[in-house]
């Protein structure tokens, strides 16, 4: 329900972990203390451990204030668990793709009602990746003080435990496979729902631009009335310390593996436009506060997550190979960047 407490969200995640059916694994990635409560960052996984098969990862709650992202991931996880006992097609799908779900990366931020974790660090600015192309001051990440937003943490310090836990599970479960698609659910930017992909630290296009262009075309065909704008994050702004840039670069160091990290950036300004009173609430800037609006959001994004899981499982049917891959690269350049230099 809209407006439920962070504690109730944590209780639900713990309850889902306790009731997981045989064949689904639950793992504690790390534990943190928040407001006197010991909170575990949990992953739920199912499907083949064979690294020769593809994978799909779903993540939420990197920013504790963006509760709707957690709700979207939980809605997806609940749907998978509800189908587990009877849906033969689900088990057929999970025989061909590894599924990893981390509903809440930043439980302390959720309990505190903050974007950052309890140490004051913005986890999405915490990776060891520097932008050298003009990240906007502040929003792009800063090291001055944890009292200011978008704090990256001290220079040369280890990543925060929540950020490291996310990186560990991605490196263990997703990187090393022929193809892995991930989606990280956020809110708070613009009037449109966007699907961002790296890079965030540089305007230089990523190597797997052809695959992302074809993937966006699959989305257009399978969900013809969708409302997502698929684009490189760098077209909107650059940033330091992006976790998915860091993980993409890590994946690039391994031959034979492809990681396609997507960020769902839900356009929360539309919720404020429809209900201007939300602008006076810190939670209202990032989340739909009216119940029927939240339900509509959850319904819409479930179709996206199901589509991406199926795309990962079927990667051998759509991934472009030479020479079609270079033609897809040219089309992607024209679509997202204009004429090539």
C-alpha positions as CSV (number, residue, x, y, z in Angstrom):
1,X,0.0,0.0,0.0
2,X,1.1,3.6,-0.6
3,X,2.8,5.2,2.4
4,X,3.5,2.0,4.4
5,X,6.5,2.2,6.8
6,X,10.0,1.1,6.0
7,X,9.8,-1.4,8.8
8,X,6.8,-3.1,7.2
9,X,8.7,-3.4,3.9
10,X,11.6,-5.0,5.8
11,X,9.2,-7.3,7.5
12,X,7.7,-8.4,4.2
13,X,11.1,-9.1,2.7
14,X,12.0,-11.2,5.8
15,X,8.7,-13.0,5.5
16,X,9.2,-13.8,1.8
17,X,12.6,-15.2,2.6
18,X,11.2,-17.4,5.4
19,X,8.5,-18.8,3.0
20,X,10.7,-19.4,-0.1
21,X,9.8,-22.6,-1.9
22,X,12.3,-25.4,-2.6
23,X,14.4,-24.5,-5.6
24,X,14.7,-20.8,-4.7
25,X,17.8,-19.8,-2.8
26,X,18.0,-16.9,-0.3
27,X,21.3,-15.4,0.7
28,X,22.4,-12.7,3.1
29,X,24.7,-10.4,1.2
30,X,25.6,-8.1,4.2
31,X,24.1,-6.9,7.4
32,X,23.9,-3.3,8.7
33,X,22.6,-1.6,11.8
34,X,19.9,1.0,11.4
35,X,17.9,2.6,14.2
36,X,18.7,-0.3,16.5
37,X,17.5,-2.9,14.0
38,X,19.9,-5.4,12.4
39,X,19.0,-5.4,8.7
40,X,20.1,-8.0,6.2
41,X,20.5,-7.2,2.5
42,X,19.0,-10.4,0.9
43,X,19.1,-11.9,-2.5
44,X,16.6,-14.3,-4.0
45,X,17.8,-16.5,-6.8
46,X,16.5,-19.4,-8.9
47,X,17.4,-21.1,-12.1
48,X,20.6,-22.7,-13.5
49,X,23.9,-22.1,-11.9
50,X,25.6,-23.1,-15.2
51,X,27.6,-20.0,-16.2
52,X,27.1,-20.9,-19.9
53,X,23.5,-19.8,-19.6
54,X,22.2,-16.2,-19.4
55,X,21.0,-14.4,-16.3
56,X,18.5,-11.6,-15.3
57,X,19.0,-9.5,-12.2
58,X,16.4,-7.1,-10.6
59,X,17.5,-4.6,-7.9
60,X,15.7,-2.0,-5.8
61,X,16.2,0.4,-2.9
62,X,19.7,1.7,-3.7
63,X,18.3,5.0,-2.6
64,X,16.3,4.6,0.5
65,X,14.0,7.5,-0.2
66,X,12.8,6.0,-3.5
67,X,10.5,3.5,-2.0
68,X,8.5,2.8,-5.1
69,X,11.6,1.1,-6.6
70,X,11.5,-1.4,-3.8
71,X,7.7,-1.9,-4.3
72,X,8.2,-2.6,-8.0
73,X,10.8,-5.3,-7.3
74,X,8.7,-6.8,-4.5
75,X,5.7,-6.9,-6.8
76,X,7.8,-8.8,-9.3
77,X,9.1,-11.2,-6.7
78,X,5.6,-11.8,-5.3
79,X,4.4,-12.7,-8.8
80,X,7.2,-15.2,-9.3
81,X,6.5,-16.8,-5.9
82,X,2.7,-16.9,-6.6
83,X,3.3,-18.8,-9.9
84,X,5.9,-21.1,-8.5
85,X,3.6,-24.0,-7.5
86,X,1.5,-24.2,-10.7
87,X,3.1,-22.3,-13.7
88,X,4.9,-24.8,-15.9
89,X,6.0,-22.0,-18.3
90,X,7.8,-20.2,-15.4
91,X,9.8,-23.3,-14.6
92,X,10.6,-23.8,-18.3
93,X,11.8,-20.2,-18.4
94,X,13.9,-20.7,-15.3
95,X,15.5,-23.7,-16.8
96,X,17.1,-21.4,-19.4
97,X,17.9,-18.3,-17.4
98,X,19.3,-17.5,-13.9
99,X,17.1,-15.1,-11.9
100,X,18.6,-12.9,-9.2
101,X,16.4,-10.5,-7.2
102,X,17.7,-8.0,-4.5
103,X,14.6,-6.1,-3.4
104,X,16.4,-3.7,-1.0
105,X,20.0,-2.7,-1.3
106,X,19.9,0.1,1.3
107,X,17.6,-0.9,4.2
108,X,19.1,1.8,6.5
109,X,18.2,4.5,4.0
110,X,14.7,3.1,3.8
111,X,14.3,3.2,7.6
112,X,15.8,6.6,7.9
113,X,13.8,8.0,4.9
114,X,17.1,9.2,3.2
115,X,18.6,8.8,-0.2
116,X,22.0,7.9,1.4
117,X,22.8,5.0,3.7
118,X,23.2,5.5,7.5
119,X,26.8,6.7,6.9
120,X,25.5,9.5,4.7
121,X,26.9,8.0,1.5
122,X,25.0,8.0,-1.8
123,X,25.6,4.4,-2.9
124,X,25.1,5.3,-6.5
125,X,28.0,7.7,-6.3
126,X,30.2,5.4,-4.3
127,X,32.0,3.2,-6.9
128,X,35.6,3.9,-7.8
129,X,34.8,5.5,-11.2
130,X,35.6,9.2,-11.8
131,X,33.9,11.4,-14.4
132,X,36.4,13.5,-16.2
133,X,34.0,15.2,-18.6
134,X,32.2,17.8,-16.5
135,X,29.8,16.1,-14.0
136,X,27.5,18.8,-12.6
137,X,28.7,20.0,-9.2
138,X,26.7,18.3,-6.4
139,X,24.3,16.1,-8.3
140,X,27.2,14.4,-10.0
141,X,28.8,13.4,-6.7
142,X,30.9,15.3,-4.1
143,X,33.4,14.5,-1.4
144,X,33.0,17.6,0.8
145,X,30.6,16.4,3.4
146,X,28.1,13.6,4.3
147,X,25.8,16.5,5.4
148,X,25.3,17.4,1.8
149,X,23.5,15.3,-0.8
150,X,25.2,13.1,-3.3
151,X,28.2,12.4,-1.0
152,X,30.6,9.9,-2.6
153,X,32.4,8.9,0.6
154,X,36.1,9.5,1.4
155,X,38.6,9.2,-1.4
156,X,40.4,5.9,-1.7
157,X,38.2,4.3,1.0
158,X,36.5,0.9,0.4
159,X,33.0,1.0,-1.0
160,X,30.2,1.0,1.5
161,X,29.1,-2.5,2.6
162,X,25.7,-2.2,0.8
163,X,27.4,-1.1,-2.5
164,X,30.0,-3.8,-2.2
165,X,27.3,-6.4,-1.5
166,X,25.5,-5.4,-4.7
167,X,28.8,-5.6,-6.7
168,X,29.6,-9.0,-5.1
169,X,26.3,-10.5,-6.1
170,X,26.5,-9.1,-9.7
171,X,30.1,-10.4,-10.1
172,X,29.2,-13.8,-8.7
173,X,25.8,-14.3,-10.4
174,X,25.7,-12.2,-13.6
175,X,29.2,-11.4,-14.8
176,X,30.9,-14.4,-16.5
177,X,27.8,-15.4,-18.4
178,X,27.3,-15.0,-22.2
179,X,24.6,-12.4,-21.5
180,X,23.2,-10.9,-18.4
181,X,20.5,-8.2,-18.3
182,X,20.1,-6.2,-15.0
183,X,17.6,-3.6,-14.1
184,X,17.9,-1.2,-11.1
185,X,14.6,0.5,-10.1
186,X,14.8,4.2,-9.2
187,X,12.5,7.2,-9.2
188,X,12.9,11.0,-9.1
189,X,13.8,12.3,-12.6
190,X,11.5,14.0,-15.1
191,X,8.0,13.5,-16.3
192,X,8.7,10.3,-18.3
193,X,9.8,6.7,-17.3
194,X,13.3,6.2,-18.7
195,X,15.4,3.2,-19.2
196,X,19.0,4.4,-18.8
197,X,22.1,2.5,-19.7
198,X,25.8,3.3,-19.3
199,X,27.8,5.3,-19.5
200,X,27.2,7.8,-16.7
201,X,30.9,8.8,-16.2
202,X,31.6,9.6,-19.9
203,X,29.6,10.6,-23.0
204,X,31.6,7.9,-24.9
205,X,29.1,5.2,-26.1
206,X,29.5,1.8,-24.6
207,X,30.8,-1.2,-26.6
208,X,27.5,-3.0,-26.5
209,X,25.5,-0.2,-28.1
210,X,24.3,-2.7,-30.9
211,X,22.8,-5.1,-28.3
212,X,21.0,-2.3,-26.5
213,X,19.6,-0.9,-29.7
214,X,18.2,-4.3,-30.7
215,X,16.9,-4.8,-27.1
216,X,15.0,-1.5,-27.3
217,X,13.5,-2.6,-30.6
218,X,12.3,-5.8,-29.0
219,X,10.6,-3.7,-26.3
220,X,8.9,-1.6,-28.9
221,X,7.6,-4.7,-30.6
222,X,6.6,-6.8,-27.6
223,X,5.1,-3.9,-25.6
224,X,3.9,-1.5,-28.4
225,X,2.2,0.9,-26.1
226,X,4.9,1.2,-23.5
227,X,5.9,4.6,-22.1
228,X,9.7,4.1,-21.6
229,X,12.4,6.3,-23.2
230,X,15.4,4.2,-23.6
231,X,18.6,6.2,-23.8
232,X,22.2,6.5,-22.5
233,X,22.3,8.2,-19.1
234,X,25.0,10.6,-20.3
235,X,22.4,12.3,-22.6
236,X,20.8,13.7,-19.4
237,X,23.8,14.2,-17.0
238,X,27.2,12.8,-16.1
239,X,28.1,11.5,-12.7
240,X,31.0,10.2,-10.6
241,X,30.9,6.8,-8.9
242,X,28.1,5.1,-10.8
243,X,27.8,1.4,-9.6
244,X,26.6,0.2,-13.0
245,X,29.4,1.9,-14.9
246,X,31.8,0.2,-12.5
247,X,30.2,-3.2,-13.0
248,X,30.0,-2.8,-16.7
249,X,33.7,-2.0,-16.9
250,X,34.4,-5.0,-14.7
251,X,32.5,-7.2,-17.1
252,X,34.4,-5.8,-20.0
253,X,37.6,-7.3,-18.5
254,X,36.3,-10.8,-18.9
255,X,36.2,-12.3,-22.4
256,X,33.0,-14.0,-23.5
257,X,30.7,-12.2,-21.1
258,X,28.2,-9.4,-21.8
259,X,26.5,-7.3,-19.1
260,X,23.7,-5.0,-20.1
261,X,22.8,-2.9,-17.1
262,X,19.6,-0.9,-17.3
263,X,18.3,1.6,-14.8
264,X,14.5,2.2,-14.6
265,X,14.2,5.9,-13.7
266,X,10.5,6.4,-12.9
267,X,9.3,9.9,-13.8
268,X,8.1,11.0,-10.4
269,X,7.6,14.6,-11.4
270,X,4.4,13.4,-13.1
271,X,3.0,12.2,-9.8
272,X,3.7,15.7,-8.3
273,X,2.1,17.3,-11.4
274,X,-1.1,15.3,-10.8
275,X,-1.0,15.8,-7.1
276,X,0.9,19.1,-6.3
277,X,0.6,18.6,-2.5
278,X,3.2,15.9,-2.9
279,X,5.8,18.6,-3.5
280,X,5.6,19.5,0.2
281,X,6.5,16.0,1.2
282,X,10.0,14.5,1.0
283,X,8.6,11.1,0.1
284,X,6.1,12.7,-2.3
285,X,8.8,14.0,-4.5
286,X,9.9,10.4,-5.2
287,X,6.9,8.2,-4.7
288,X,3.2,8.1,-5.7
289,X,1.3,8.7,-2.4
290,X,-2.2,7.9,-3.7
291,X,-2.9,4.2,-3.6
292,X,-4.6,3.7,-7.0
293,X,-1.6,5.5,-8.6
294,X,0.9,3.2,-7.0
295,X,-1.1,0.2,-8.1
296,X,-1.1,1.5,-11.6
297,X,2.7,1.9,-11.5
298,X,3.2,-1.6,-10.2
299,X,1.0,-3.1,-12.9
300,X,2.8,-1.3,-15.7
301,X,6.4,-2.2,-14.7
302,X,5.6,-5.9,-14.1
303,X,5.2,-6.3,-17.8
304,X,8.6,-4.7,-18.4
305,X,10.4,-7.0,-16.0
306,X,8.8,-10.1,-17.4
307,X,9.7,-9.0,-20.9
308,X,13.4,-8.5,-19.9
309,X,13.6,-11.9,-18.2
310,X,12.3,-13.5,-21.4
311,X,14.7,-11.5,-23.5
312,X,17.6,-12.7,-21.4
313,X,16.5,-16.3,-21.7
314,X,16.1,-16.0,-25.5
315,X,19.3,-14.0,-26.1
316,X,20.5,-16.5,-28.8
317,X,17.5,-15.6,-30.9
318,X,18.0,-11.8,-31.1
319,X,21.6,-10.9,-30.3
320,X,23.2,-9.3,-33.4
321,X,26.2,-11.0,-35.0
322,X,28.5,-9.6,-37.6
323,X,27.8,-8.0,-40.0
324,X,24.3,-7.2,-38.6
325,X,26.0,-6.1,-35.3
326,X,27.8,-3.2,-37.1
327,X,24.6,-2.2,-38.9
328,X,22.9,-2.1,-35.5
329,X,25.8,0.0,-34.1
330,X,25.3,2.5,-36.9
331,X,21.5,2.6,-36.3
332,X,22.1,3.1,-32.6
333,X,24.5,6.0,-33.2
334,X,21.9,7.7,-35.4
335,X,19.1,7.1,-33.0
336,X,20.9,8.3,-29.8
337,X,23.8,10.5,-30.8
338,X,23.1,11.7,-34.3
339,X,25.8,11.4,-37.1
340,X,29.0,9.6,-36.1
341,X,32.0,11.9,-35.8
